Amino acid sequence: MDAQQEKDEKKIIKISVRNLVEFILREGDIDNRHGRTASPEAMWEGRPYHVCLNRYIHLTLGELADIQARRFPDREAVVDSLAGVRLTYREVKRRSDGLAKGLMHIGILKGDHVAVIMDNCWENVVTKIAIEKTGAVIVNLNIHEKKDMLECLLHRADVKAVILKQGIKNREHMDMFYQISPELKEAVPGRIYAPRLPLLRHVIVTDQERPRSCAWQFEKLMELGMSMGDSLLKERMKAVRPFDDATIIHTSGTSGV
């Protein structure tokens, strides 16, 4: 093949790709579940192709994390210098999948509200991706909240589960929970009764050295999920829509939001 023939062939391929994209945009329909522009089938150079064009606005956080894990599995994604933990995108997916399956195992459903009380750490990243994969709603809570405000926010946000990191800034949030509902001291994981927080069913703590009788341990729950199959998680993620509620953020109003 001479240079001119090679140039002409490249031109044909470019035109074919352009025509294929134009065909999808012209003939494609809108997937009602995800709002994605898709073509059921397009012919390109005599062969049928199923093609889907995604915009980032039509992806959930869980899907985006999985895409990055496929594209850059060994690239560094998270560095937690205080904990001495460095995670690749592949490892973020593995841990978030494990935690998501663990959360589903204890009864977290699509639409449930899960509060997160954590500072900047690897667990925070993995937790929020995992919650999104289950279709639950992240309830971000300030680590500096005092007992009365913490109770108010948990109650108003209809929180079903709390995932917290112990000992942040020398604050013991579990002690605050015990002050809010002393009944938690006698509870066991999955069987919580807290009259002042009537919807609360689960507490998950990160510190392996300081387990609490009422709480699931973060890494053990994640490891439990890792031992389970992926089929239920895949089905759950298919049910999560990009326009579902993703997070609840409480502000003081000083930002004007």
LINVENPE-V745237 format. One record per backbone hydrogen bond with DSSP energy under -0.5 kcal/mol. NH is the residue of the N-H (numbers start at 1). CO is the residue of the C=O. Records with the same first field share a line. If there is no record, write none. Layout:
NH=CO ; CO
//
This chain:
6=2
7=3
8=4
9=5
10=6
11=7
12=8
13=9
14=10
15=11
16=12
17=13
18=14
19=15
20=16
21=17
22=18
23=19
24=20
25=21
26=22
27=23
28=23 ; 24
29=38
31=29 ; 36
32=30
35=31
36=31
37=53
38=29 ; 36
39=51
42=49
44=47
47=44
49=42
51=39 ; 49
53=37
54=52
58=55
59=56
64=60
65=61
66=62
67=63
68=64
69=65
70=66
71=67
72=68
75=72
77=87
78=87
80=85
81=79
84=80
85=80
87=78
89=72 ; 75
90=73
92=88
93=89
94=90
95=91
96=92
97=93
98=94
99=95
100=96
101=97
102=98
103=99
104=100
105=101
106=102
107=104
108=103
111=135
112=109
113=158
114=112 ; 137
115=113 ; 161
116=139
117=163
118=116
121=119
125=121
126=122
127=123
128=124
129=125
130=126
131=127
132=128
133=129
134=130
135=131 ; 132
136=131
137=112
138=246
139=114
140=138 ; 248
141=116
145=142
150=146
151=147
152=148
153=149
154=150
155=151
156=152
157=153
158=155
159=154
160=113
161=113
162=202
163=115
164=162 ; 204
165=117
166=164
167=171
168=165 ; 171
170=167
171=168
173=171
175=172
176=172
177=173
178=174
179=175
180=176
181=177
184=181
185=182
186=183
187=184
188=191
189=213
191=188
192=201
197=194
198=195
200=197
201=160
202=160
204=162
205=216
206=164
208=206
215=212
216=203
218=205 ; 216
221=217
222=218
223=219
224=220
225=221
226=222
227=223 ; 224
228=225
234=230
235=231
236=232
237=233
238=234
239=235 ; 236
240=236 ; 237
244=241
248=138
250=140
256=253
//
